[in-house]
Amino acid sequence: MKARIVIALSLIVVVVSYKGQDDMNRLTDKSFVKKQLDCILDRKPCDKIGLSIKDVIPIIAYNNCQRCNPPLKQRYAKLRNFMLRHYPNEWNAIIQYYSKRVPIQG
């Protein structure tokens, strides 16, 4: 469970940045983070950010962000490097899990 929380928080950072809301202060808001985690883990309904996270996770994990735009690719690289340095097992587990889910290309 701890690994899922770390990864979910990291993905919140990526998605919040992806949506043009590069506000890292959101991660200090415990109710915001809990709401997004409950969404990601399918425990409660999602808001727009939570739905975005769930949409982006498979896209990022499936192709290692190869089709991401340059700003998102840069954020993803920073996230990946941080996770590999501090949480390598958790990062590998989430990538392995989500890379098996082929995203729908629109």
DSSP file (Angstrom, degrees, kcal/mol; ACC not computed):
  #  RESIDUE AA STRUCTURE BP1 BP2  ACC     N-H-->O    O-->H-N    N-H-->O    O-->H-N    TCO  KAPPA ALPHA  PHI   PSI    X-CA   Y-CA   Z-CA
    1    1 A M     >        0   0    0      0, 0.0     4,-1.9     0, 0.0     5,-0.1   0.000 360.0 360.0 360.0 -40.0    0.0    0.0    0.0
    2    2 A K  H  >  +     0   0    0      1,-0.2     4,-2.3     2,-0.2     5,-0.2   0.902 360.0  52.1 -60.8 -40.9    2.8    2.4    0.8
    3    3 A A  H  > S+     0   0    0      1,-0.2     4,-2.4     2,-0.2    -1,-0.2   0.902 107.5  51.8 -63.0 -40.8    4.3    1.9   -2.6
    4    4 A R  H  > S+     0   0    0      1,-0.2     4,-2.7     2,-0.2    -1,-0.2   0.875 109.4  50.6 -64.2 -36.9    1.0    2.7   -4.3
    5    5 A I  H  X S+     0   0    0     -4,-1.9     4,-2.8     2,-0.2     5,-0.2   0.935 110.5  48.3 -66.7 -46.0    0.7    5.9   -2.3
    6    6 A V  H  X S+     0   0    0     -4,-2.3     4,-2.1     1,-0.2    -2,-0.2   0.929 115.9  44.0 -59.5 -45.9    4.3    7.0   -3.3
    7    7 A I  H  X S+     0   0    0     -4,-2.4     4,-2.4     2,-0.2    -1,-0.2   0.907 112.5  51.5 -68.2 -41.6    3.6    6.3   -6.9
    8    8 A A  H  X S+     0   0    0     -4,-2.7     4,-2.2    -5,-0.2    -2,-0.2   0.913 109.6  50.3 -62.1 -42.0    0.2    7.9   -6.9
    9    9 A L  H  X S+     0   0    0     -4,-2.8     4,-1.9     1,-0.2    -1,-0.2   0.911 110.4  50.3 -61.1 -41.9    1.6   11.0   -5.3
   10   10 A S  H  X S+     0   0    0     -4,-2.1     4,-2.0     1,-0.2    -2,-0.2   0.898 110.0  49.8 -63.3 -40.1    4.3   11.1   -8.0
   11   11 A L  H  X S+     0   0    0     -4,-2.4     4,-2.9     2,-0.2     5,-0.2   0.843 105.1  57.6 -69.2 -32.5    1.7   10.7  -10.7
   12   12 A I  H  X S+     0   0    0     -4,-2.2     4,-3.1     2,-0.2     5,-0.3   0.926 106.0  51.1 -60.0 -43.2   -0.4   13.5   -9.2
   13   13 A V  H  X S+     0   0    0     -4,-1.9     4,-2.1     1,-0.2    -2,-0.2   0.937 111.7  46.9 -58.2 -47.3    2.7   15.7   -9.6
   14   14 A V  H  X S+     0   0    0     -4,-2.0     4,-2.6     2,-0.2    -2,-0.2   0.932 116.1  43.5 -61.6 -46.9    3.0   14.7  -13.3
   15   15 A V  H  X S+     0   0    0     -4,-2.9     4,-2.3     2,-0.2     6,-0.2   0.909 111.7  51.6 -70.4 -41.9   -0.7   15.2  -14.0
   16   16 A V  H  <>S+     0   0    0     -4,-3.1     5,-2.2    -5,-0.2    -1,-0.2   0.922 115.4  44.0 -59.7 -41.7   -1.0   18.5  -12.2
   17   17 A S  H ><5S+     0   0    0     -4,-2.1     3,-1.7    -5,-0.3     5,-0.2   0.898 110.4  55.8 -66.5 -40.8    2.0   19.7  -14.2
   18   18 A Y  H 3<5S+     0   0    0     -4,-2.6    -2,-0.2     1,-0.3    -1,-0.2   0.856 103.3  54.7 -60.3 -37.4    0.6   18.2  -17.4
   19   19 A K  T 3<5S-     0   0    0     -4,-2.3    -1,-0.3    -5,-0.1    -2,-0.2   0.361 122.8-104.7 -81.7   6.5   -2.6   20.2  -17.0
   20   20 A G  T < 5S+     0   0    0     -3,-1.7     2,-0.5    -5,-0.1    -3,-0.2   0.656  91.5 116.3  81.9  15.1   -0.7   23.4  -16.8
   21   21 A Q      < +     0   0    0     -5,-2.2     2,-3.3    -6,-0.2    -3,-0.1  -0.567  37.9 176.2-113.5  64.8   -1.2   23.7  -13.0
   22   22 A D        +     0   0    0     -2,-0.5     2,-0.7    -5,-0.2    -5,-0.1  -0.307  28.1 137.2 -73.2  64.7    2.5   23.5  -11.9
   23   23 A D    >   -     0   0    0     -2,-3.3     3,-1.6     1,-0.1     4,-0.2  -0.856  30.7-179.0-118.1  94.1    1.6   24.0   -8.3
   24   24 A M  G >  S+     0   0    0     -2,-0.7     3,-1.6     1,-0.3     4,-0.3   0.673  73.4  80.3 -67.9 -16.4    3.5   21.7   -6.1
   25   25 A N  G >  S+     0   0    0      1,-0.3     3,-1.7     2,-0.2     4,-0.4   0.750  75.6  74.5 -63.1 -21.8    1.8   23.2   -3.0
   26   26 A R  G X  S+     0   0    0     -3,-1.6     3,-1.2     1,-0.3     7,-0.3   0.822  86.6  63.0 -59.6 -29.2   -1.2   21.0   -3.8
   27   27 A L  G <  S+     0   0    0     -3,-1.6    -1,-0.3     1,-0.3    -2,-0.2   0.635  95.4  58.4 -74.1 -12.1    0.8   18.0   -2.5
   28   28 A T  G <  S+     0   0    0     -3,-1.7     2,-1.1    -4,-0.3    -1,-0.3   0.552  83.8  92.4 -88.8  -8.4    0.9   19.5    0.9
   29   29 A D    <>  -     0   0    0     -3,-1.2     4,-2.4    -4,-0.4     3,-0.3  -0.748  62.7-165.8 -87.2 100.5   -2.9   19.6    1.1
   30   30 A K  H  > S+     0   0    0     -2,-1.1     4,-2.7     1,-0.2     5,-0.2   0.846  85.5  52.3 -60.2 -36.8   -3.7   16.3    2.7
   31   31 A S  H  > S+     0   0    0      2,-0.2     4,-2.2     1,-0.2    -1,-0.2   0.886 110.1  49.4 -68.8 -36.2   -7.3   16.3    1.8
   32   32 A F  H  > S+     0   0    0     -3,-0.3     4,-2.2     2,-0.2    -2,-0.2   0.947 113.6  45.7 -62.9 -48.8   -6.5   16.9   -1.9
   33   33 A V  H  X S+     0   0    0     -4,-2.4     4,-2.7    -7,-0.3    -2,-0.2   0.920 112.8  50.1 -62.6 -44.6   -3.9   14.1   -1.9
   34   34 A K  H  X S+     0   0    0     -4,-2.7     4,-2.9     1,-0.2     5,-0.2   0.913 109.5  51.9 -60.8 -42.4   -6.3   11.7   -0.1
   35   35 A K  H  X S+     0   0    0     -4,-2.2     4,-1.7     1,-0.2    -1,-0.2   0.915 112.1  45.5 -60.7 -43.2   -9.1   12.5   -2.5
   36   36 A Q  H  X S+     0   0    0     -4,-2.2     4,-3.0     2,-0.2    -2,-0.2   0.892 112.9  50.2 -68.9 -39.2   -6.8   11.7   -5.5
   37   37 A L  H  X S+     0   0    0     -4,-2.7     4,-2.6     2,-0.2     6,-0.2   0.920 108.7  52.0 -64.6 -42.9   -5.5    8.5   -3.9
   38   38 A D  H  <>S+     0   0    0     -4,-2.9     5,-3.3    -5,-0.2     6,-1.4   0.889 113.2  46.3 -60.0 -38.1   -9.0    7.3   -3.2
   39   39 A C  H ><5S+     0   0    0     -4,-1.7     3,-2.1    -5,-0.2    -2,-0.2   0.964 112.3  48.2 -65.9 -53.1   -9.8    8.0   -6.9
   40   40 A I  H 3<5S+     0   0    0     -4,-3.0    -2,-0.2     1,-0.3    -1,-0.2   0.856 114.1  47.2 -57.7 -37.1   -6.7    6.3   -8.2
   41   41 A L  T 3<5S-     0   0    0     -4,-2.6    -1,-0.3    -5,-0.2    -2,-0.2   0.297 114.0-118.4 -90.3  10.2   -7.3    3.3   -6.0
   42   42 A D  T < 5S+     0   0    0     -3,-2.1    -3,-0.2     2,-0.2    -2,-0.1   0.807  80.1 121.5  59.4  33.7  -11.0    3.1   -7.0
   43   43 A R  S   <S+     0   0    0     -5,-3.3    -4,-0.2    -6,-0.2    -5,-0.1   0.735  77.3   9.8 -94.0 -26.7  -12.2    3.7   -3.5
   44   44 A K  S    S-     0   0    0     -6,-1.4    -1,-0.2    -9,-0.1    -2,-0.2  -0.937  93.8 -75.2-146.0 165.0  -14.2    6.8   -4.2
   45   45 A P        -     0   0    0      0, 0.0     2,-0.3     0, 0.0    -6,-0.1  -0.199  50.7-119.8 -61.9 157.7  -15.5    8.9   -7.2
   46   46 A C        -     0   0    0     -7,-0.1     2,-0.1    -8,-0.1   -10,-0.1  -0.701  12.3-147.1-101.4 149.0  -13.0   11.0   -9.1
   47   47 A D     >  -     0   0    0     -2,-0.3     4,-2.5   -12,-0.1     5,-0.2  -0.346  49.6 -81.1 -92.6-172.5  -12.8   14.7   -9.7
   48   48 A K  H  > S+     0   0    0      1,-0.2     4,-2.1     2,-0.2     5,-0.1   0.896 131.8  48.3 -61.5 -40.7  -11.4   16.1  -12.9
   49   49 A I  H  > S+     0   0    0      2,-0.2     4,-2.5     1,-0.2    -1,-0.2   0.935 111.6  49.7 -65.8 -44.7   -7.8   15.8  -11.7
   50   50 A G  H  > S+     0   0    0      1,-0.2     4,-2.3     2,-0.2    -2,-0.2   0.905 110.8  49.5 -60.2 -42.3   -8.3   12.2  -10.6
   51   51 A L  H  X S+     0   0    0     -4,-2.5     4,-1.8     1,-0.2    -1,-0.2   0.892 110.2  51.7 -63.5 -38.6   -9.9   11.3  -13.9
   52   52 A S  H  X S+     0   0    0     -4,-2.1     4,-2.4    -5,-0.2    -2,-0.2   0.911 108.5  51.2 -63.1 -42.0   -6.9   12.9  -15.7
   53   53 A I  H  X S+     0   0    0     -4,-2.5     4,-2.5     1,-0.2    -2,-0.2   0.940 110.0  48.8 -60.1 -47.3   -4.5   10.9  -13.5
   54   54 A K  H  < S+     0   0    0     -4,-2.3    -1,-0.2     1,-0.2    -2,-0.2   0.824 113.1  48.6 -64.9 -30.1   -6.3    7.7  -14.4
   55   55 A D  H  X S+     0   0    0     -4,-1.8     4,-0.7    -5,-0.2    -1,-0.2   0.869 115.1  43.7 -73.4 -37.1   -6.2    8.6  -18.1
   56   56 A V  H  X S+     0   0    0     -4,-2.4     4,-2.8     1,-0.2     5,-0.3   0.810  95.6  74.9 -82.4 -31.6   -2.5    9.5  -18.1
   57   57 A I  H  X S+     0   0    0     -4,-2.5     4,-2.6     1,-0.2     5,-0.3   0.918 100.3  42.2 -51.3 -53.2   -1.1    6.6  -16.1
   58   58 A P  H  > S+     0   0    0      0, 0.0     4,-2.8     0, 0.0    -1,-0.2   0.883 114.0  52.5 -64.7 -35.3   -1.4    4.0  -18.8
   59   59 A I  H  X S+     0   0    0     -4,-0.7     4,-1.3     2,-0.2     6,-0.6   0.932 114.6  41.4 -64.3 -45.6   -0.2    6.4  -21.5
   60   60 A I  H  X>S+     0   0    0     -4,-2.8     5,-0.9     1,-0.2     4,-0.6   0.928 121.1  41.5 -67.3 -45.6    2.9    7.2  -19.5
   61   61 A A  H  <5S+     0   0    0     -4,-2.6     3,-0.4    -5,-0.3    -2,-0.2   0.860 108.5  59.3 -73.4 -35.9    3.6    3.7  -18.4
   62   62 A Y  H  <5S+     0   0    0     -4,-2.8    -1,-0.2    -5,-0.3    -2,-0.2   0.910 124.8  14.1 -64.0 -44.4    2.8    1.9  -21.7
   63   63 A N  H ><5S-     0   0    0     -4,-1.3     3,-1.4    -5,-0.2    -1,-0.2   0.125 104.0-107.2-122.9  22.8    5.4    3.6  -23.9
   64   64 A N  T 3<5S-     0   0    0     -4,-0.6    -3,-0.2    -3,-0.4    -4,-0.1   0.828  75.3 -63.6  57.1  33.1    7.7    5.3  -21.3
   65   65 A C  T > <S+     0   0    0     -5,-0.9     3,-1.2    -6,-0.6    -1,-0.3   0.748  92.1 145.9  66.6  27.1    6.2    8.7  -22.3
   66   66 A Q  T <  S+     0   0    0     -3,-1.4    -2,-0.1     1,-0.3    -1,-0.1   0.821  73.9  43.3 -64.6 -31.0    7.5    8.5  -25.8
   67   67 A R  T 3  S+     0   0    0     -8,-0.2    -1,-0.3    -7,-0.0    -7,-0.1   0.326  89.6 117.9 -97.3   7.9    4.5   10.3  -27.2
   68   68 A C  S <  S-     0   0    0     -3,-1.2     0, 0.0     1,-0.1     0, 0.0  -0.368  72.8-105.7 -71.3 152.4    4.4   12.9  -24.5
   69   69 A N     >  -     0   0    0      1,-0.1     4,-2.8    -2,-0.1     5,-0.2  -0.368  42.1 -97.1 -70.9 162.1    4.9   16.6  -25.4
   70   70 A P  H  > S+     0   0    0      0, 0.0     4,-2.3     0, 0.0     5,-0.2   0.864 121.6  48.9 -54.3 -44.3    8.4   18.0  -24.4
   71   71 A P  H  > S+     0   0    0      0, 0.0     4,-2.1     0, 0.0     5,-0.2   0.930 115.6  43.8 -63.6 -41.4    7.3   19.6  -21.1
   72   72 A L  H  > S+     0   0    0      2,-0.2     4,-3.0     1,-0.2     5,-0.2   0.898 112.0  53.6 -68.3 -38.6    5.6   16.4  -19.9
   73   73 A K  H  X S+     0   0    0     -4,-2.8     4,-2.3     1,-0.2    -1,-0.2   0.897 109.1  49.3 -61.1 -40.2    8.4   14.3  -21.1
   74   74 A Q  H  X S+     0   0    0     -4,-2.3     4,-2.1    -5,-0.2    -1,-0.2   0.919 112.8  46.3 -65.8 -43.7   10.9   16.4  -19.1
   75   75 A R  H  X S+     0   0    0     -4,-2.1     4,-2.6     1,-0.2    -2,-0.2   0.907 111.9  51.9 -64.5 -40.6    8.7   16.1  -15.9
   76   76 A Y  H  X S+     0   0    0     -4,-3.0     4,-3.3     1,-0.2    -2,-0.2   0.913 107.9  51.6 -61.6 -42.4    8.3   12.4  -16.5
   77   77 A A  H  X S+     0   0    0     -4,-2.3     4,-2.6     2,-0.2    -1,-0.2   0.909 110.9  47.6 -61.9 -42.5   12.1   12.0  -16.8
   78   78 A K  H  X S+     0   0    0     -4,-2.1     4,-2.4     2,-0.2    -1,-0.2   0.929 114.2  47.1 -63.1 -44.7   12.6   13.9  -13.5
   79   79 A L  H  X S+     0   0    0     -4,-2.6     4,-3.0     2,-0.2     5,-0.2   0.943 112.7  49.1 -61.0 -48.7    9.9   11.8  -11.8
   80   80 A R  H  X S+     0   0    0     -4,-3.3     4,-2.9     1,-0.2     5,-0.2   0.925 112.3  47.6 -58.6 -46.9   11.4    8.5  -13.2
   81   81 A N  H  X S+     0   0    0     -4,-2.6     4,-1.8     2,-0.2    -1,-0.2   0.908 113.4  48.0 -62.5 -42.6   14.9    9.4  -12.1
   82   82 A F  H  X S+     0   0    0     -4,-2.4     4,-2.6    -5,-0.2     5,-0.4   0.943 114.4  45.8 -61.7 -48.2   13.7   10.4   -8.6
   83   83 A M  H  X S+     0   0    0     -4,-3.0     4,-3.0     1,-0.2     8,-0.3   0.903 112.0  50.7 -65.0 -41.3   11.7    7.2   -8.2
   84   84 A L  H  < S+     0   0    0     -4,-2.9    -1,-0.2    -5,-0.2    -2,-0.2   0.850 114.7  45.2 -64.8 -32.5   14.5    5.0   -9.5
   85   85 A R  H  < S+     0   0    0     -4,-1.8    -2,-0.2    -5,-0.2    -1,-0.2   0.893 130.7  19.5 -75.6 -41.0   16.8    6.6   -7.1
   86   86 A H  H  < S+     0   0    0     -4,-2.6    -3,-0.2    -5,-0.2    -2,-0.2   0.763 138.7  20.4-104.9 -29.8   14.6    6.5   -4.0
   87   87 A Y     X  +     0   0    0     -4,-3.0     4,-2.5    -5,-0.4     5,-0.2  -0.419  65.5 155.0-139.2  59.8   11.9    3.9   -4.7
   88   88 A P  H  > S+     0   0    0      0, 0.0     4,-2.4     0, 0.0     5,-0.2   0.879  75.4  49.3 -62.6 -39.6   13.1    1.5   -7.5
   89   89 A N  H  > S+     0   0    0      2,-0.2     4,-2.1     1,-0.2     5,-0.1   0.922 113.5  46.1 -65.9 -42.9   11.0   -1.5   -6.5
   90   90 A E  H  > S+     0   0    0      2,-0.2     4,-2.4     1,-0.2     5,-0.2   0.916 112.7  50.2 -65.8 -43.4    7.8    0.6   -6.4
   91   91 A W  H  X S+     0   0    0     -4,-2.5     4,-2.4    -8,-0.3     5,-0.2   0.938 111.9  47.4 -60.9 -47.1    8.5    2.3   -9.7
   92   92 A N  H  X S+     0   0    0     -4,-2.4     4,-2.4    -5,-0.2    -1,-0.2   0.880 111.1  52.3 -62.5 -38.0    9.2   -0.9  -11.4
   93   93 A A  H  X S+     0   0    0     -4,-2.1     4,-2.4    -5,-0.2    -1,-0.2   0.921 111.4  45.1 -65.1 -44.0    6.0   -2.5  -10.0
   94   94 A I  H  X S+     0   0    0     -4,-2.4     4,-2.7     2,-0.2     5,-0.3   0.909 114.3  48.4 -69.3 -40.3    3.8    0.4  -11.2
   95   95 A I  H  X S+     0   0    0     -4,-2.4     4,-2.3    -5,-0.2    -2,-0.2   0.925 113.0  48.5 -64.1 -43.3    5.4    0.5  -14.6
   96   96 A Q  H  X S+     0   0    0     -4,-2.4     4,-0.6    -5,-0.2    -2,-0.2   0.925 114.3  46.3 -61.9 -44.6    5.0   -3.3  -15.0
   97   97 A Y  H >< S+     0   0    0     -4,-2.4     3,-0.6     1,-0.2    -2,-0.2   0.950 120.1  36.8 -64.0 -50.7    1.4   -3.2  -13.9
   98   98 A Y  H >< S+     0   0    0     -4,-2.7     3,-1.4     1,-0.2    -1,-0.2   0.744 104.7  67.7 -79.6 -22.8    0.3   -0.3  -16.1
   99   99 A S  H 3< S+     0   0    0     -4,-2.3    -1,-0.2    -5,-0.3    -2,-0.2   0.715  93.1  62.6 -69.9 -17.1    2.4   -1.1  -19.1
  100  100 A K  T << S+     0   0    0     -3,-0.6     2,-0.9    -4,-0.6    -1,-0.3   0.622  87.9  81.1 -79.0 -13.2    0.2   -4.2  -19.6
  101  101 A R  S <  S-     0   0    0     -3,-1.4   -39,-0.2    -4,-0.2    -1,-0.1  -0.820  78.7-146.7 -96.6 103.0   -2.8   -1.9  -20.1
  102  102 A V        -     0   0    0     -2,-0.9   -43,-0.1     1,-0.1    -2,-0.1  -0.562  21.1-127.7 -71.3 121.1   -2.6   -0.7  -23.7
  103  103 A P        -     0   0    0      0, 0.0     2,-0.5     0, 0.0    -1,-0.1  -0.350  18.7-110.2 -71.0 150.3   -4.0    2.8  -23.7
  104  104 A I        -     0   0    0     -2,-0.0     2,-0.6     2,-0.0   -45,-0.1  -0.688  30.9-141.8 -77.5 124.3   -6.8    3.8  -26.1
  105  105 A Q              0   0    0     -2,-0.5    -1,-0.0     1,-0.1    -3,-0.0  -0.796 360.0 360.0 -92.6 123.9   -5.3    6.1  -28.7
  106  106 A G              0   0    0     -2,-0.6    -1,-0.1     0, 0.0    -2,-0.0   0.444 360.0 360.0-100.2 360.0   -7.8    8.9  -29.6
